[in-house]
């Protein structure tokens, strides 16, 4: 209602100022408040405990009034917020429309023991503009989306906390009985309007918990909720992992980069993912590693939040003496403090001498335009590495000369060795190319090649 009030039905213009094509204005209209029904999953139960080595089908109920002119899209994100699968975008051949009711996700896209955040979007298109900016499709549409989760075999899903037995106390406060998973951290939030929530206190469930909220004397009404904090993507297990960075030479005037082997690790981060409808600011997320890690109460310096109230934090990138070869070897305890509540996570450091591989790219250029690339693998010492068996997915990223991200591919299958871009990029505008990959343990590697 607030959105409709702020942006009423009528005519809208979208003004675009582009790098290479000048200025363009698209004319679109929105009329009728023609929102489609919210997507409803037809086989949610079948999407839990999947065997990722087999393809699977996501099914939804037919949309009332859906037409071939409408647009439907399914996307799947891993616990780090990486999009591992997404159906084709609107206006591109193969895109789902309002008459489709299912899509098949190929085998090998998901990894065992994980819970994925999924989103099904349906848009009812009411206007379009293909004339004012030739080659660019402008659409006016009303849309709704449904967020849900998909789990693979080996994933552990814990029940969220619940409040019960509200009891008035003699001092005017109110008490609740809390039910939660053993040793899981939860927080009590309070609100006066169900829209704005304030954290009140954090506790660890130990089997029988009783929590007391402050006096209600100053409030005519008040709402309470218990929020589970020890959760990763879509309410799964705690998610903590490593992120490794290496710079591997430059292309210069060549189609392949000149790489100064052996390649040394530039730095590493610790990442932390949590489901929280009221995420903490980065300053309240602290990372501490074992001796020699170079990480002692290091605050998060990056934060991202997706539409499922999933917050993803990264520590500062640790480099210098003692960390050039990464975190201490073996399995060690790493501590993440979230809003003052510390939790310990045992993590095994990857064998970087074998798991830090260099995807060696070859550019596909046509008249100065980057249209795609292919790659093979070398070890960090420069010898051919073959197809690594520990990689779960791979992604290509392009950054401009100012360091701004201008392209992210989807998460590609581990066997992928080439990519054709859906859009063309002027090679002179590219500052660097990054090829990133995830290993089977959930660690993330970023290998960057300068222009």
C-alpha positions, 0 to 999 in steps of 0.5 A: 500500500505504501509503495502504491501510494508513493508511486501511483498508476500512470506514465513513467520515464526511465532516463539512461546515460550510457558510456557508449550510446549516449542518453536515452529515455524509455517511456513506460506505463503502469495501470490497473494494479494488476499484481499476479498471485503470489507464486505457490510451490507445488512440490516443496517437500520433494525439494528437501534432502535432494541428491545433487547428483541427479537433476530435479524439477521445481514445480509451481501452481499455474498462475491465474490469468498468466500469459506468454507475455508475462515473465517468470524466473527462478534463482538459487543462491548458496549460503555466501549469496552466490547465484548458482542457478538462474533461469533466463532473463526477460526478453532473452529466448528461453525465458520462462513466461506466465504459462510455465509451471516447472523448470528442471535444474541440472545435476551438479548445480548444487552441492551435498550437505547445503541449504540454498535460498530460492526465489520464484518471481512472477511479473505481469507485464502491462507495457513495453518500449523497444523503440526509444533505445534500439536493442534494449527492452523496457518493461512496466510490470507488477510482480510478486515473489516467493522465497523458500529453501532447497536442501541437499542430502546431508544438510541439517535443518534446525527448528527456529525458537518459539515463545509461549506461556506469557506470564505477568510478573509482579513488577509489571514485566512479562515473562516467556517460556522459550523452546529452541534447538539445544545450544542455539543462540537466539535473540528477543526482539520487541516492537510497537508496530510489527514493522520496526524491531529493537533487539532486547537480549541474546541467550543460548538455549540450554534445554529450559529457558525462561526470558523476562521482557521489560515492563510494559508500563510505558507502552499501550501495546508491544510485540515480541519475537524470538530470532534464531542467530546461529543459522546459515542460509535459509535456517541451516547450520552455522556457515563460516568459511575462508576466502582466498585472494591471489593476483596472477599477472596481466594480459598486456596486449595479449589474449592470455596473461603473463603470469609470474609463477609461482603465485603467492596468496595475496591475503585471506578473509573469514566469512560469516553468514547468518539469518537475521531480520535485523542484521547487526552492523559490521562493527558488531561482528568480530573475527578471531583466529588461532595463534599465527592467523593475524586475526584478533577481534578483527571487525567485519569490513564488508556486509551484504544482505539478500531478500531472505534476511540473510546477512553475509559478513567478511573480515578484513583481508589479512596479509603480511608476515605469517599469513602470506601462505594463508591461515595456520594449517590443520584444523583450528578453532575460529571465533565469530562474535555477533552482537557480543555473543561469541561462537566457536567454529572448528575449520580445517585450512585447505591444502593451498599448495594443491587447492590454490590453482590458477584458472588460465584464461584466454580472451575472445576479442572481436574488433576490441570487444570482449565476447567471451573467454575460455580457461584451463588450470595450472598449479600455483607453480605453473605446471598444468593441473588438469581438471581439479576434482575439489572445485564445486563451481566457478564464476567469471567477474569483470571490473572496469578501470575504476574497480567497479563490478560490471559483470558477474556470471552465474555460478558455472558447473565445475567442469565448465571451461568457457563462457560466452558473454550475453552482452559485449564489453569494450576491452579497453574499459576493463580493468581486470578479469577475475575467475573465482571458484568454490571448493567442496568444503565451502571455501572461496578462491578469487584469482585476478588478472589485470588488463 
